[in-house]
Amino acid sequence: MYKLDPLQSYVNDQLPKLKTIDSKDLSGMFEHFTPEEIVKQSGMSADEIIDSFRLSLITESLTEQYAKTFKLGASLHGAQWLNDYVVGFWEPDENGHADPFKNVLVDFGINQVELDFEIGEARESTDYQTKHNSGLHPIALTTYGLIQECITDYWYELQRAFFPHTSNTAKIIGKVKGREALHTVQFRTLTALQLESDPFLLQEVIHAIKSFEMPANHIPSVSSIEAKTQSWIPKMNGSVLKLLERIIAHIHIVLQDKEKLGKVLTEYASSKEERFFSMVPNHIVSRCLDKIKGGHGIIGEVILEDLGIVSSENEAPKTFVEEVQFRIKEVIKKWVSSNLQLDGFVNNGKTTF
């Protein structure tokens, strides 16, 4: 049973923070940039730059389909707070995010009529609700929202950096990026509140993470572009591992438990058939960890330390038993740290984002 009061109260506090992009700001974006000009400080080609912004535009243009999915989950589970958040904040906020990317493409010389046709075609050919695999439980949806918004926040951060930081174009993309960052925190808080109310919902969180795919994977006209994004991030002066660090940091804030985090990440890596221990299949690692008291916690701790999210300082043992446990734990941690491959969490060649 949901404790609706904390969730509803949080949503009610957020609704007044709605602030869409001002049309006056949009009109100042036409600054005559060319793709060839803005790619000079990156490893991108002009065509790749155009496609990266086309991906942003088309994905942002289908907000109503994503909102429909959230509202369905809210209705199925009687989560009025989720419906209120989506209808009263998230959807109207997101509806203002497509136009800045359209303006960038028009400034690049792309015909606006052509872009409008592409948007209409994408809407007609996509039925996102039937493709959403991360679950319709409210906590699955907010977990999905947390990851999706974190990724787009980073993506727009990289796209903003293409332009001179004093340009109006950079400022407007920065505003969109800022809203994505706010949505990330909002979805994170909503997820944490639900998990605090019912710890057994952790399995819904794990399922949402394991099944996560960015919406563009299901938009036929841009799915081929989406498949390139992971290889593009380094060329955009970004880092996939940096993005992974941000996602894990947010999940850690939600879980507030290294054991749970280790379990979540182990199951995620296993579901993607990626090895995050050299020479050892993840399903075997997972079974072994289940038999070691605190095993997943060691995984969570090592990953957090390796990513620099938490300090590696440990409290000194006070008793003989604690000393023995500490030494055993340190041996295991040393082995884990030397064999852990964080890029096992990155779905090489089969990107989910």
Order of alpha helices (4+ residues) and beta strands (2+ residues): alpha-alpha-alpha-alpha-alpha-alpha-alpha-alpha-alpha-alpha-alpha-alpha-alpha-alpha-alpha-alpha-alpha-alpha-alpha-alpha
